[in-house]
Amino acid sequence: MTPALASALMPLMRLFDAETAHGLALKALGLGLAGGSAPDRHAALATTVMGMRFANPIGLAAGFDKAATAVVPLLKLGFGFVEAGTVAPQPQPGNPRPRMFRLEEDAAVINRMGFNTQGLAPYLANVKALPRPLPGIFGANIGVNKEGGDPVRDYPALYAQLAPFADYVTINISSPNTPGLRDLQGEEALARILDAMPARTVPFLVKLAPDLADEALPGILDVCIARGVAGIIISNTTIARPATLRSAQAKEAGGLSGQPLFERSTEVLRAAYRHAAGRLIFIGVGGIATPEQAYAKIRAGASLVQLYTGFAYGGPALVPTLLDGLARLLARDGLTSIEQAVGADS
């Protein structure tokens, strides 16, 4: 099956509730049923970030493949990198279902999954079993359990366990669905976690929320810079509910992702880049569904970008569409490398 055919079949998934459809899609991907696309189809899109060579800057965000069961098939769709997780030390079921909702009129999703995870042991087994070398870059996304979690203990321990098998590791301190988690974005709480981290053997990133107060961002970035964080992912889902939302599901509790998140997440990204360009790298995520939106994130300061909701709606064919579109936009602007576009509008 080709990515285009797999995407053409996506409307059939609307026959199922959002979480069931997601599970079926993940199983199909794990079986390689979505086909593949070359990640290096445009030489101008290759980039070196955090000392690693990416065939292209388009990645899959954490949350899609929570247990790292489909990393290789996902990379073969043409992604330059895939981030799997969030994984916590112990298994936990997450919040009761239903907990994922399509807002089709808004090209958005609301989820309140609540870090549902099988725990570290099966995730680590899946990661160890990945064939090497991988056809792209692999990132591990880590979190803490709702009950009994200790951030200062658990984030360093998870990093130590996963760093030997990942190209980079991200700490998720910004999901809105675990009580108290976003409080870890405060300067003091974040500093305590980062001070406890072991020696860095692979790059270490922090994922932030789009709902941070504008005045809080510089201090958080400074804490990360002072403690050797390699990069920041901007952003996680939002708890805001824009007045423009039209879907009947818009009042559901949880984190909102997709098109309504694009402007705010890009605004935060631009502000972060202006403050810390050259000292941190940035991965832009939130509302990307077109080449123009991916390019806007890059020009705002992102060295790499990630998809989630756009991929859930657009399917595998979205990846080559984005790559071809990015190459076209670079050529239009007279640029020969995607790296030349990073921060161009900031």
N, C-alpha and C positions, 0 to 999 in steps of 0.2 A: 504494500500500500504506500502511496506517496503522501507527503505532508498535505498537499492540496486536497486529495481525496479524504484524508482523515479530517481535515477542517470542514469539508463539505458535509460530513456526517455529524458535525457538532450539534446541529439543531435537534437531532434525535435524543441527545442527552437532556434536553429540556423536559423530556417526558418523566424524568426522575427528579427528586428533590436535590438540592445543590450538593449536599454532602455525599449522597449515594452516587451521583454523577461523577463527582470528583474521585471517589474510590474506584469506580469502573474505568475512568480515564487513566488512572495511575496503573491499574492492572494491565490495561491494553498497552500502555507505554512500556511497562516492564517486559511484556512479551515481544516488544519490537514491532507492534502492529501499525505504528504511525509513520514508518519509513524513516528517511534521513535526508539531511542536506549538509553540504560542505560548510564548515565553519570558516574556512579560509578562502571563500569565494572572491573576496576583494582584498588585495594586498594592502591597500590604503587604510583598512580598518584594523590591521594588526597593531598592537600597542603593548608597551612594557610598563607594568604597574606593580609596585611593591617588589620589584626585582624579578617579576614573573612575566613571561611572554604569553599574551592572550591573542588568540587568532582573530578575535573581534571583541568589542566592548559590551555585547549583549549577553546578559546573564539571567538565570531564573532565580527568583527570590526564595528565601526560606518560607516554609509553610506549605508549599506544594508537595514536596516529597519529604514528609516529616521523619520517616524511618530510614532514609537512604536506600530505598528498595529499587529505584529506577534511575540511578545517577548516569550510568553509561547510555541507556537509550535516550535519555533527555539530552545529554551532550551530543549525541549523534543527530539530533534534530537541527544542529547548527549553532547552539549556544556556545559562546566563548567560555562560559563558566556556569556552574550549578552550585547553589548553596542549599544544603539539606538540613532539616531540623524544623522547629526547635526541639532539642532533646534535653530532658532533665535527668537527674541521677536515677530516680525511681519511677516505675510505671505509675501513671495516673490517668483516669478516664476522661478528664476534662469536664466541661459543663454538660448538663443534660441536653439531649436533642429535642427539638430542632435548634441548631446553633450556627447555621450558615444559610444566608438568604440572598437570592438574586434580586437586584434592583435593575431589571432589564431596561426600563425606560431611561435610566440614568447611567447605563454602562458601568454599574458598580456592584459591589458585594458588601454585605455586612456579615461579620463572623464574630462569634463569642466562643470559640473552640475551647479556650482555657488550657492551653498547653497539653492537649491530649497526647500522650507519648507512651511508648512501650518501655521506656527507660533506656539507660545507657548500654546495658549488656547486649541486647539484640542490635541496636544501632551500631555499636562498635564492631560486632561480628559482621554486619553488612559492609561496613567501611573497610575492614581488614580484607574482606573477600573480593573487593573491587580489583579488576585486572589492571596491572601496571605495565607500561605507562597508560594513563587515562587519555582519552581523546580531547581533553580540555582541562580546565582548572576546577578543582573541587574545594568548596568551603563548608565548614561545619558550623552550625548555629546552635548555641547552648543557652540554657535557662535554668531556673530553679523550680523545685516543686512547690505547689501551693501549701501543702502541709509539711512541716518539718524542714523546709528549705532554709539554708544559711548561705547567703550570697558570698560572704567573705571566705567561706569554706568551699562552697560548691563550684563557683566559676573557676577558681584556680585548679581544682581537682579535675574538672571536666576538660579544661585546656590541656593539662598534663597527659590525660588519657588519649585525647584525640589528635593533638599536634603531630605525633609521629605519622599519622595516616591522612592528614589534610594539608592542603596548600595554604590555607589560612583559616582562622577561627574567629567567629563573631559572637560577642555576648549580646543577648537580647535583654535589654532593660527597659523596653518601651512598649511591650504588648499591653493593651488596656484591659485584658481579660483575666489577669492574675492580680488579686488584691495586693496593693502596696508595691507592685513591681516598678511602676513609673517613678516612685519616690527615690529609686536608686539612681535616677538621673541627676539628683542634687549633687553639688560639688563635693561635699563632705562624704556622702555615702559612696559616690563613685570613686573618690580617691582611696577610700578604704579597700574597695575591691581591687583596684589597680595596683595598690601597694602590696597586696597579697599574691599577685600573680607570679608564677615561677619565671625563670629565665625564658625569654622568647626564642623559640626554635623555628616558628613560622609566624608570619605577620598576624597581628591581633587587631580586630576592629570592634567598634561599638556602634550599635544601632539605636538611633534616637527617634523620638516621637515628633510629629509635626505640630503638636499642641503646646510646645514649650513657649514660655513668654519670650519675646524678642530680647529682652534685657538679660535673660538667663543664659542664652546661647554662648556668648564669648567666654564666660567663666568655665562652662563645661568643656569647651574646646581647649582652653588653656590647661585644665586638669589633664586632659588626654595627651596633649603635647608634652607636658612635663613628665609624663610617665611612660613614654615610649609607645603609645598607641600608633598604629600605622595608618589607620583610616577610620572614617565615619560613614555609616550608611544612613541616608536621609531620604525617605523616612518610613516609619512604620505606619499603621493605620491611624485614623483620626476618630476621636469621640465627638467631633463637631458634626452638626447636621445642617449643611447649607440650605438656605431657604429655597433654592432652585430644585431640590429633590422632588420628583414626581411620583415615585413608586409607592404603592400601598405598604411596602415593607420598610419604608424609610424610618419608622419610629422604633424598629427593633433595636434592642440594646446590643452593643458590641462595637468593634472597630470597622469603620467605613473605608473601603479601598476602591480604586478605579478612577474614572474620569473626574468625579468631584474633588479628588485629592490632588489633582495635578498642579493647580495654581499655588496652593499653600505649600506643598512639599517643595516645589521649585523655588519659591520665595525664600524658604528656610535654607535650602541648598545654596542659593546665591549669597545670602548673608554669611553663611559659614565659610564659603570659599573666599569671600572678601577678607574675612578675619584671619584665615589660617592657610591660605594658598602657599604651597611650597613647604609647609610644615606637616600637613595631613593630606592624604588623598581622600576623595569623596566618591561614593557610589550613590547615584541618584535613582530613586524608585518612587513610584506613586503616579498612577494615571497614564502610563505609557501604552499607547495602542497604535501609534503611527510613527513613521520615520521622522516626521517633523517634531513630534513630542520627544522622541529619543534625542534628537539633535539639539533641541532646546535645553534639555537637562545637561548635555555635554557642554554647550556654550555657556551655561550657568555655572559650570565648575566641576561637573562630574567626569572623572576619568573613565568610569564604567557605569553602566545602568543595569537595572533589573526589572523584570516583568513578573506579574502574578495575575492580576485580574484581567488584563488585556489578553494574556495567553489563555486564560480560562474561557474567555469569550471567542477569541480569534482562532485558537487551535494551532497546530504545528506549522501551518503555512504562514503564520505571522512572522516567524523567525527569519526565513529568507526574504520576506517582504521588507522587513526592517533593515536587513543588511543591504539589500539592493538600493533601498531608498536613502540610507545613510551615505553610501558611496556616491549616489547621484547628487546629494546635497553638498558633499565635499567638493565634487568637481564643479558644481555651480559657483561655489565661493572661491574657486581657484586654490584650494588646499590639496596637498598631496598626502597628508597623514591625519588621521583622526586626532592625534595628539595636538595638532596645531589648533584645533577648535576648542580645546578644553579651556573654559573660562573666558572665551572671547567676548562674551556679553557682560562680563562682570568687572 
